[in-house]
Amino acid sequence: MASGMTSSMMLTALCDVLRDMFKDKRFTGQERKKRIKVYEWELPISTDNDEDVDTDDAAAPFIIVSLESGTINSPDETQIVNAIMTICCYDDGTERLGYKEVNNIKEDIVQRFCKTRYFGGWFTILMDEYHPIDWAMQKDPTDPYYYGAVSMWVTIPAMTQEQDERIGGLV
């Protein structure tokens, strides 16, 4: 039986870091500046109606943190997981400046993990020619919603194998 840290634990820890990073910042939202919401995997199922889309009850601004893929080469090696942070901001102004807030959020994320690659007590951001931090900004117009994304590779400590006392070997 293997035990150790999991990709789900890393996902939760990454969300916690983002919530802490942005807890004192406000971004343009429907009706006012508001705190960014951080979601694991996807937006919650909406229980409101279409009339709420441009009100303060709407989700934006938000970051969705999900996992795209991962690799485990052997039980004794670290797991490497590709984490994706999708950023959404809202700006209904006529100058269409929502991309600036998306870009600023993206920059905060990239700078934080370039400066401090460790988080959650167990996880490390890889940065090398094979595992860069990538980012992208949406080009197609979807105003008043603006999108961007940050992708990075994260190591998760190797699983440990437990001894089976009955047979004197690994489980």
C-alpha positions in Angstrom: 0.0 0.0 0.0 1.5 3.3 -1.0 1.0 6.5 1.0 2.1 10.1 0.6 1.1 13.4 -0.9 -1.4 13.4 -3.8 -2.2 15.7 -6.7 -5.5 16.6 -5.0 -3.5 17.8 -1.9 -1.3 19.8 -4.2 -4.3 21.4 -5.9 -5.8 22.4 -2.6 -2.5 23.8 -1.4 -2.0 25.8 -4.6 -5.5 27.3 -4.2 -4.7 28.3 -0.7 -1.5 30.1 -1.9 -3.6 32.0 -4.5 -6.3 32.9 -2.0 -3.6 34.3 0.4 -1.8 36.1 -2.4 -4.9 38.0 -3.5 -6.8 38.3 -0.2 -6.2 42.1 0.2 -6.6 43.0 -3.5 -9.7 44.0 -5.3 -10.5 43.7 -9.0 -13.2 45.1 -11.3 -16.3 43.0 -11.1 -20.0 43.4 -11.7 -21.2 46.5 -9.9 -18.0 47.1 -7.9 -14.4 46.1 -7.2 -14.3 42.8 -5.4 -12.1 40.1 -4.1 -11.0 37.4 -6.6 -12.5 33.9 -6.0 -10.3 30.8 -6.4 -12.0 27.6 -7.3 -10.6 24.0 -7.5 -11.1 22.4 -10.9 -14.1 24.3 -12.2 -16.8 26.9 -11.3 -19.5 25.7 -9.0 -22.8 24.9 -10.6 -24.8 28.1 -10.9 -28.0 28.2 -8.8 -28.9 31.8 -9.9 -30.6 32.8 -13.1 -29.4 34.6 -16.2 -30.4 37.9 -14.8 -27.6 37.7 -12.3 -24.8 37.5 -14.9 -24.1 41.2 -14.8 -24.7 41.7 -11.1 -22.5 41.4 -8.0 -23.7 37.8 -7.6 -21.7 36.7 -10.7 -18.5 34.7 -10.2 -16.0 37.0 -11.9 -13.3 37.8 -11.1 -12.0 34.3 -10.5 -9.2 31.8 -10.9 -9.9 28.2 -11.6 -7.0 25.8 -10.7 -7.0 22.5 -12.4 -4.7 19.7 -13.4 -4.0 18.9 -17.1 -1.6 15.9 -16.8 1.0 14.2 -14.7 3.8 11.7 -14.8 5.0 9.0 -12.4 8.1 7.2 -13.7 8.4 4.8 -10.7 7.1 4.5 -7.1 10.4 5.9 -5.8 10.4 9.1 -7.9 8.4 12.3 -7.5 5.2 12.7 -9.4 5.3 15.7 -11.8 1.9 17.4 -12.5 0.9 20.2 -14.9 -1.3 22.7 -13.0 -3.3 25.2 -15.0 -4.7 28.5 -13.5 -7.4 30.0 -15.7 -7.9 33.7 -14.9 -11.2 35.6 -15.6 -11.9 39.3 -15.1 -14.9 41.4 -15.9 -14.9 44.9 -17.2 -17.8 46.5 -19.0 -16.1 49.8 -19.7 -16.0 51.1 -23.2 -12.2 51.1 -23.3 -12.1 47.3 -22.9 -9.3 47.3 -20.3 -10.2 44.0 -18.6 -7.1 42.4 -20.1 -4.9 44.6 -17.9 -6.3 43.1 -14.7 -5.9 39.6 -16.2 -2.3 40.5 -17.1 -1.6 41.9 -13.6 -3.0 38.8 -11.9 -0.9 36.6 -14.3 2.2 38.7 -13.4 1.6 38.3 -9.7 1.3 34.5 -10.0 4.4 34.2 -12.2 6.5 36.5 -10.0 5.5 34.7 -6.8 6.5 31.3 -8.1 9.7 32.5 -9.8 10.7 34.0 -6.4 9.4 31.3 -4.1 9.1 27.9 -5.8 7.9 26.0 -2.8 4.4 25.9 -1.3 2.2 23.8 0.9 5.2 22.3 2.8 5.7 19.6 0.2 5.4 20.9 -3.3 7.9 22.5 -5.7 7.5 24.4 -9.0 9.9 23.1 -11.6 11.6 25.6 -13.9 13.9 24.3 -16.6 13.9 24.0 -20.4 11.6 21.0 -20.2 9.3 22.4 -17.5 8.8 26.2 -18.0 6.1 28.3 -16.5 3.9 29.2 -19.5 1.2 31.8 -19.8 -1.3 32.9 -22.4 -3.8 35.7 -22.9 -7.0 35.2 -24.8 -7.0 37.0 -28.1 -10.6 36.6 -29.2 -13.0 39.2 -27.9 -15.4 38.0 -25.2 -15.9 41.3 -23.4 -16.9 42.1 -20.8 -15.1 38.9 -19.7 -11.4 38.7 -20.2 -9.3 35.5 -19.8 -5.7 34.4 -19.4 -3.9 31.3 -18.1 -0.7 30.2 -16.3 0.6 26.7 -16.6 3.4 25.2 -14.5 4.9 21.9 -13.6 4.8 20.9 -9.9 6.6 18.1 -8.1 4.7 16.0 -5.6 6.9 13.9 -3.2 7.4 10.2 -4.1 5.0 7.7 -2.6 6.5 5.5 0.0 6.1 1.8 0.0 5.2 0.1 3.3 6.6 -3.2 4.5 4.3 -6.2 4.9 5.5 -7.8 8.1 3.9 -11.1 7.2 5.9 -11.7 4.1 8.9 -9.5 4.8 8.6 -7.5 1.6 7.0 -4.5 0.0 3.3 -4.3 -0.4 
